[in-house]
């Protein structure tokens, strides 16, 4: 059997973090098994399924590298097919028209409530002749669900799960206006798309038993299921926006790399020994459903940030430069060239692309530089005098290399009876406008002679 998985989001907003993990697991399992991964947009809720929301989902999947192997299926384009299956079940005697009035359904609800039981349709039209139907009621179509015995599913994550069939009422397939319900649409689409494995959040576990009954009513093969525990916040409660339940686009805007987010989401509920840093190729090789845990995982933004720092350090300098330049906006080619040249030093301490962009800005800045309060505090009359001496020494350097620059700074510091840091830090402030940067000798080498001297002279001249 060739494995076919699917990710089937409802486009009522962004691609949230839980959905991204579900997509990743489906993509990985299909790749691991040499199968196919598909995407279906469940857009039957026309009021909430906006084109913008659909595009947001595709943008998120594209950024993560999780677009489907084929063109996406839109559920809204298949309503006639869904209705066709419901009517076929009626002809087979496995579904029926239900003419319950709103008042009768309300009475059932009140009776169940009084008995402290969940609402279950009592089957009053299961075996009645439609000729007895009251006037003015648009019937729904209900499945004739099994009434006795039990249904057992072997779930790839949850193990064997059994439900008594008396808990599964005759659920609705078609509404009174002829539109299909979610339960019908999902089963028909999964069957027609050849889905062999349905991997999704465990909040859908109860649906699996009703869907299995519908598959069997149509004499279709029931797919294999894997219901993945949901993601919780660090405090163990349901994940919310305050924990990090944001759209994938928000993580991109916050400066996370897609490979870092994929790695983090992979490990958020799945494990392979003590491995924390897992490449895409390793994930495909190692991923099995048996290694998915049964307990909810806890989202930890600090862990994601640390992981992101690792991937930034491993990333190609030219790629990072493009991301930084996008963030900085309109900068000169010279500024871009400096950032690229200095990227290896810049990326060593950055945790996010936003932080990397902020830390890179000084390379693209023009004289006079903006100064932080701390940097400004280092530029005293005394340090300015030392910087004037250093400027003259640097002007005379025959070789503009990191080593030559460092030697010059050390010589000036020794002559003034200063510890190296007492001169290097004011130099950092003068060249970057900050107290934090890559190694200051590296910075001067990247800026090159003319720009380094221009920045020093601007500071020394301002203090006169």
C-alpha positions as CSV (number, residue, x, y, z in Angstrom):
1,X,0.0,0.0,0.0
2,X,1.3,3.4,-1.0
3,X,0.9,5.8,1.9
4,X,-1.1,9.0,1.3
5,X,-1.5,11.6,4.0
6,X,-3.2,15.0,4.1
7,X,-3.3,18.3,5.9
8,X,-6.8,19.7,5.9
9,X,-7.1,23.1,7.5
10,X,-10.2,25.3,7.8
11,X,-9.3,28.7,6.4
12,X,-10.9,30.8,9.1
13,X,-7.6,32.6,10.0
14,X,-3.9,32.1,10.0
15,X,-2.0,28.8,10.0
16,X,-1.6,28.4,13.7
17,X,1.3,26.6,15.4
18,X,-0.7,23.4,16.1
19,X,-1.8,23.2,12.5
20,X,1.8,23.7,11.4
21,X,2.9,20.7,13.5
22,X,0.1,18.5,12.1
23,X,1.2,19.5,8.6
24,X,4.8,18.7,9.4
25,X,4.0,15.2,10.8
26,X,1.9,14.4,7.8
27,X,4.6,15.6,5.4
28,X,7.3,13.6,7.3
29,X,5.3,10.4,7.5
30,X,4.6,10.5,3.8
31,X,8.3,11.2,3.0
32,X,9.5,8.5,5.5
33,X,7.2,5.9,3.8
34,X,7.9,7.0,0.3
35,X,4.3,8.1,-0.2
36,X,2.4,11.3,-1.0
37,X,1.4,14.3,1.1
38,X,-1.7,16.3,0.0
39,X,-3.4,19.5,1.2
40,X,-7.1,20.1,1.3
41,X,-8.7,23.4,2.2
42,X,-11.9,22.7,4.1
43,X,-13.7,25.9,3.1
44,X,-17.3,25.0,3.3
45,X,-17.9,27.7,5.9
46,X,-18.2,30.4,3.3
47,X,-18.8,33.2,5.8
48,X,-15.5,32.6,7.5
49,X,-13.4,31.1,4.8
50,X,-12.0,34.2,3.2
51,X,-9.5,34.3,0.3
52,X,-7.1,36.2,2.6
53,X,-7.3,33.4,5.1
54,X,-6.7,30.8,2.4
55,X,-3.7,32.7,1.2
56,X,-2.3,33.1,4.7
57,X,-2.4,29.3,5.1
58,X,-0.6,28.7,1.8
59,X,2.0,31.4,2.7
60,X,2.7,29.7,6.0
61,X,3.0,26.2,4.4
62,X,5.2,27.6,1.7
63,X,7.5,29.3,4.2
64,X,7.8,26.0,6.1
65,X,8.3,24.0,2.9
66,X,5.1,22.0,3.5
67,X,3.0,22.7,0.4
68,X,1.3,19.6,-1.0
69,X,2.7,17.2,-3.6
70,X,-0.3,18.0,-5.9
71,X,-2.6,20.9,-6.4
72,X,-4.7,21.6,-3.3
73,X,-8.3,20.3,-3.1
74,X,-11.0,22.7,-2.2
75,X,-13.8,21.1,-0.3
76,X,-16.3,23.8,-1.4
77,X,-15.9,22.6,-5.0
78,X,-17.1,19.1,-4.1
79,X,-20.5,19.8,-2.5
80,X,-22.4,17.9,-5.2
81,X,-20.2,14.9,-4.7
82,X,-20.8,14.9,-1.0
83,X,-24.6,15.1,-1.5
84,X,-24.4,12.3,-4.0
85,X,-22.9,10.0,-1.5
86,X,-25.6,10.8,1.1
87,X,-28.4,10.0,-1.4
88,X,-26.6,6.8,-2.4
89,X,-26.6,5.7,1.2
90,X,-30.4,6.4,1.4
91,X,-30.9,4.2,-1.7
92,X,-28.8,1.5,0.0
93,X,-31.0,1.7,3.1
94,X,-28.1,2.8,5.2
95,X,-29.2,6.4,5.7
96,X,-32.7,7.9,5.9
97,X,-34.6,11.1,5.8
98,X,-35.4,12.6,9.2
99,X,-38.4,14.9,9.4
100,X,-38.0,15.9,13.1
101,X,-39.4,19.3,13.8
102,X,-37.3,21.9,15.8
103,X,-39.8,21.4,18.7
104,X,-39.2,17.6,18.7
105,X,-35.4,18.1,18.7
106,X,-35.7,20.6,21.5
107,X,-37.8,18.1,23.6
108,X,-35.1,15.4,23.1
109,X,-32.5,18.0,24.2
110,X,-34.4,18.8,27.4
111,X,-35.0,15.1,28.1
112,X,-31.3,14.3,27.8
113,X,-30.4,17.4,30.0
114,X,-32.9,16.3,32.7
115,X,-31.4,12.9,32.7
116,X,-27.8,14.3,32.9
117,X,-26.9,12.7,29.6
118,X,-25.4,14.2,26.4
119,X,-27.9,14.9,23.6
120,X,-28.5,11.9,21.4
121,X,-31.0,11.7,18.6
122,X,-33.5,9.0,19.5
123,X,-33.9,7.5,16.0
124,X,-37.6,8.4,15.8
125,X,-37.5,8.5,11.9
126,X,-35.0,5.6,11.5
127,X,-37.6,3.1,10.4
128,X,-40.7,5.3,9.6
129,X,-42.2,5.7,6.2
130,X,-41.5,9.1,4.7
131,X,-45.3,9.2,3.8
132,X,-45.8,10.0,7.5
133,X,-43.7,13.2,7.1
134,X,-45.3,16.4,8.4
135,X,-45.8,19.2,6.0
136,X,-43.4,22.1,5.8
137,X,-40.3,20.3,7.2
138,X,-37.2,20.1,5.1
139,X,-35.7,16.7,6.0
140,X,-32.1,16.1,7.0
141,X,-30.4,12.9,6.0
142,X,-29.0,10.8,8.9
143,X,-26.7,7.8,8.8
144,X,-28.1,4.5,10.2
145,X,-25.3,4.0,12.7
146,X,-24.8,0.6,14.4
147,X,-26.9,0.4,17.6
148,X,-25.3,-2.6,19.3
149,X,-21.8,-3.8,20.1
150,X,-18.7,-1.7,20.0
151,X,-16.3,-0.1,17.5
152,X,-12.5,-0.5,18.1
153,X,-9.9,1.5,16.3
154,X,-6.2,0.8,16.4
155,X,-4.7,4.3,16.6
156,X,-1.0,4.7,15.7
157,X,-0.6,7.2,18.6
158,X,-3.3,6.4,21.1
159,X,-3.2,2.6,20.7
160,X,-6.4,0.5,20.9
161,X,-9.5,2.7,21.5
162,X,-13.0,1.3,21.9
163,X,-16.4,3.0,21.9
164,X,-19.8,1.5,22.6
165,X,-21.9,1.9,19.5
166,X,-24.9,3.0,21.5
167,X,-22.9,6.2,22.1
168,X,-22.9,6.9,18.4
169,X,-26.3,8.3,17.4
170,X,-27.6,8.6,13.8
171,X,-25.7,11.8,13.0
172,X,-26.6,14.1,10.2
173,X,-25.1,13.8,6.7
174,X,-27.1,16.4,4.8
175,X,-28.8,19.4,6.4
176,X,-32.3,20.4,5.6
177,X,-31.0,22.9,2.9
178,X,-29.1,20.1,1.2
179,X,-25.7,21.1,2.3
180,X,-23.3,18.4,3.6
181,X,-22.0,18.3,7.2
182,X,-18.3,18.3,8.1
183,X,-18.5,14.6,9.0
184,X,-19.8,13.6,5.5
185,X,-17.5,15.9,3.6
186,X,-14.3,14.8,5.3
187,X,-15.0,11.1,4.7
188,X,-15.9,11.5,1.1
189,X,-12.9,13.7,0.4
190,X,-10.5,11.4,2.2
191,X,-11.8,8.4,0.3
192,X,-11.8,10.1,-3.1
193,X,-8.3,11.5,-2.5
194,X,-7.0,8.0,-1.6
195,X,-6.0,9.0,1.9
196,X,-4.5,6.0,3.7
197,X,-3.5,7.6,7.0
198,X,-5.4,10.4,8.8
199,X,-3.0,12.1,11.2
200,X,-4.5,15.0,13.2
201,X,-5.1,16.4,16.6
202,X,-6.6,14.2,19.3
203,X,-9.5,16.5,19.6
204,X,-10.8,14.7,16.5
205,X,-10.6,11.2,18.1
206,X,-14.3,11.0,18.8
207,X,-15.0,11.9,15.2
208,X,-13.0,8.9,14.0
209,X,-15.6,6.5,15.3
210,X,-18.5,8.2,13.5
211,X,-16.4,8.5,10.4
212,X,-15.4,4.8,10.5
213,X,-19.2,4.0,10.6
214,X,-19.7,6.1,7.5
215,X,-16.8,4.4,5.7
216,X,-18.2,1.0,6.4
217,X,-21.7,2.0,5.4
218,X,-20.3,2.9,2.0
219,X,-18.2,-0.4,1.9
220,X,-15.0,1.7,1.7
221,X,-11.7,0.9,3.4
222,X,-11.3,2.7,6.7
223,X,-8.0,4.7,6.7
224,X,-5.5,4.2,9.5
225,X,-5.7,6.9,12.2
226,X,-3.1,8.7,14.3
227,X,-4.4,11.2,16.8
228,X,-1.7,13.6,18.1
229,X,-2.0,15.2,21.5
230,X,-2.5,18.9,21.5
231,X,0.1,21.5,22.4
232,X,-0.2,23.1,25.8
233,X,1.4,26.3,27.3
234,X,4.4,26.1,29.6
235,X,2.0,26.1,32.6
236,X,0.1,23.0,31.3
237,X,-3.0,24.9,30.3
238,X,-4.5,25.0,26.8
239,X,-2.2,26.9,24.5
240,X,-3.3,30.5,24.0
241,X,-1.8,33.6,22.4
242,X,-0.1,34.5,25.7
243,X,1.8,31.2,25.4
244,X,2.7,31.6,21.8
245,X,-0.4,30.3,20.0
246,X,0.3,32.6,17.1
247,X,0.1,32.3,13.4
248,X,3.2,30.9,11.5
249,X,3.5,34.3,9.9
250,X,4.0,35.9,13.3
251,X,7.0,33.6,14.0
252,X,8.5,34.6,10.6
253,X,8.0,38.3,11.5
254,X,9.5,37.7,15.0
255,X,12.7,36.6,13.2
256,X,12.5,32.8,13.4
257,X,13.9,30.7,10.5
258,X,11.6,28.0,9.0
259,X,14.1,25.2,9.6
260,X,14.3,26.2,13.3
261,X,10.5,26.2,13.7
262,X,10.2,22.9,11.9
263,X,12.9,21.3,14.1
264,X,11.2,22.7,17.2
265,X,7.7,21.5,16.2
266,X,9.1,18.1,15.3
267,X,10.5,17.7,18.8
268,X,7.2,19.0,20.4
269,X,5.7,15.6,20.9
270,X,8.1,13.4,19.0
271,X,11.5,12.2,20.0
272,X,14.6,10.3,18.8
273,X,16.8,9.6,21.8
274,X,18.6,12.7,23.1
275,X,18.8,14.4,19.7
276,X,17.6,18.0,19.8
277,X,19.1,19.4,16.5
278,X,17.6,17.3,13.7
279,X,18.0,18.1,10.1
280,X,15.1,17.7,7.6
281,X,16.9,14.6,6.1
282,X,17.4,13.0,9.5
283,X,13.7,13.7,10.4
284,X,12.5,12.0,7.2
285,X,14.8,9.0,8.0
286,X,13.8,8.7,11.6
287,X,10.2,9.7,11.8
288,X,7.7,7.1,12.9
289,X,4.3,7.5,14.5
290,X,5.2,5.1,17.3
291,X,7.6,7.7,18.6
292,X,4.9,10.3,18.9
293,X,4.0,10.7,22.6
294,X,0.5,10.3,24.1
295,X,0.7,13.2,26.4
296,X,0.3,16.9,25.5
297,X,3.6,18.8,24.9
298,X,4.4,22.1,26.4
299,X,5.3,25.1,24.2
300,X,8.5,26.8,25.4
301,X,9.5,30.0,23.5
302,X,12.9,30.1,25.1
303,X,13.8,26.7,23.7
304,X,12.6,27.8,20.3
305,X,14.8,30.9,20.6
306,X,17.9,28.9,21.5
307,X,17.2,26.5,18.6
308,X,16.8,29.4,16.3
309,X,20.2,30.8,17.4
310,X,21.8,27.6,16.3
311,X,20.2,27.7,12.9
312,X,21.2,31.3,12.4
313,X,24.8,30.4,13.1
314,X,24.6,27.5,10.6
315,X,22.8,29.6,7.9
316,X,24.4,30.8,4.7
317,X,25.8,34.4,5.1
318,X,24.3,35.6,1.8
319,X,20.8,34.3,2.8
320,X,21.0,36.0,6.2
321,X,22.2,39.2,4.5
322,X,19.1,39.2,2.2
323,X,16.8,38.8,5.3
324,X,18.6,41.6,7.2
325,X,18.5,44.0,4.2
326,X,14.8,43.3,3.8
327,X,14.4,44.3,7.4
328,X,16.5,47.4,7.1
329,X,14.8,48.7,4.0
330,X,16.5,51.1,1.6
331,X,20.3,50.8,2.2
332,X,23.2,51.4,-0.2
333,X,25.1,48.6,-2.0
334,X,28.1,49.6,0.2
335,X,26.1,49.0,3.3
336,X,24.9,45.7,2.0
337,X,28.4,44.7,1.1
338,X,29.6,45.5,4.6
339,X,26.8,43.5,6.2
340,X,27.7,40.5,4.1
341,X,31.4,40.8,4.9
342,X,30.7,41.1,8.6
343,X,27.8,38.5,8.8
344,X,29.9,35.7,10.2
345,X,30.7,37.8,13.2
346,X,27.2,39.3,13.5
347,X,25.4,36.0,13.5
348,X,27.3,34.3,16.3
349,X,25.3,35.9,19.1
350,X,21.9,36.6,17.4
351,X,18.9,34.6,18.5
352,X,16.4,36.0,15.9
353,X,16.6,37.7,12.5
354,X,15.0,40.8,14.1
355,X,17.9,40.9,16.6
356,X,20.4,40.2,13.8
357,X,18.9,43.0,11.7
358,X,19.2,45.5,14.6
359,X,22.8,44.4,15.3
360,X,23.7,44.8,11.6
361,X,22.3,48.3,11.1
362,X,25.5,50.1,12.1
363,X,27.3,48.7,9.1
364,X,24.8,50.4,6.8
365,X,24.6,53.7,8.8
366,X,26.0,57.0,7.7
367,X,28.1,59.5,9.6
368,X,27.1,61.0,12.1
369,X,25.9,57.7,13.8
370,X,23.1,57.6,16.3
371,X,24.4,56.6,19.7
372,X,22.8,54.6,22.5
373,X,22.9,56.2,25.9
374,X,25.6,53.8,27.1
375,X,27.7,54.4,24.1
376,X,27.5,58.1,24.5
377,X,28.5,57.7,28.1
378,X,31.8,56.2,27.0
379,X,32.8,59.1,24.8
380,X,34.2,61.4,27.5
381,X,36.7,64.2,27.0
382,X,39.4,61.9,28.2
383,X,38.5,59.0,25.9
384,X,38.1,61.3,22.9
385,X,41.7,62.4,23.4
386,X,42.8,58.8,23.3
387,X,40.7,58.2,20.2
388,X,42.4,61.2,18.5
389,X,45.7,59.6,19.1
390,X,44.4,56.3,17.8
391,X,43.0,57.9,14.7
392,X,46.4,59.3,13.8
393,X,48.0,55.9,14.4
394,X,45.4,54.1,12.2
395,X,45.8,56.7,9.4
396,X,49.5,55.7,9.2
397,X,48.9,51.9,9.0
398,X,50.4,50.5,5.9
399,X,48.3,47.3,6.2
400,X,44.5,47.4,7.0
401,X,44.0,44.0,8.6
402,X,42.4,42.9,11.8
403,X,45.8,42.0,13.2
404,X,47.4,45.4,12.2
405,X,44.4,47.3,13.7
406,X,44.6,45.3,16.9
407,X,48.3,45.9,17.3
408,X,47.7,49.7,16.8
409,X,45.0,49.8,19.4
410,X,47.2,47.8,21.9
411,X,50.1,50.1,21.3
412,X,48.1,53.3,22.0
413,X,46.5,51.7,25.1
414,X,49.9,50.7,26.5
415,X,51.4,54.1,25.8
416,X,48.5,55.8,27.7
417,X,48.8,53.2,30.5
418,X,45.3,51.9,29.8
419,X,43.9,48.4,29.9
420,X,42.9,47.4,26.4
421,X,39.2,47.5,27.2
422,X,39.4,51.1,28.3
423,X,40.3,52.0,24.7
424,X,38.5,49.2,22.8
425,X,35.1,50.0,24.3
426,X,35.1,53.7,23.4
427,X,36.4,52.7,19.9
428,X,33.4,50.3,19.7
429,X,31.0,53.2,20.6
430,X,32.6,55.5,18.0
431,X,32.4,52.9,15.2
432,X,29.0,51.3,16.0
433,X,27.1,53.7,18.1
434,X,26.6,50.9,20.6
435,X,28.4,49.0,23.4
436,X,27.6,45.6,21.8
437,X,29.0,44.4,18.5
438,X,31.2,41.7,17.0
439,X,34.9,42.0,17.8
440,X,35.9,45.6,17.3
441,X,39.0,44.8,15.3
442,X,36.8,42.8,12.9
443,X,34.4,45.6,12.7
444,X,37.1,48.1,11.8
445,X,38.4,45.7,9.1
446,X,34.9,45.2,7.7
447,X,34.3,49.0,7.6
448,X,37.6,49.5,5.9
449,X,40.0,52.3,6.4
450,X,38.1,55.3,5.0
451,X,34.9,54.6,6.8
452,X,36.6,53.8,10.1
453,X,38.6,57.0,10.0
454,X,35.5,59.0,9.0
455,X,33.5,57.7,12.0
456,X,36.4,58.3,14.4
457,X,36.9,61.9,13.1
458,X,33.2,62.6,13.3
459,X,33.2,61.6,17.0
460,X,36.5,63.5,17.8
461,X,35.4,66.5,15.9
462,X,32.0,66.7,17.7
463,X,33.7,66.6,21.1
464,X,36.0,69.5,20.3
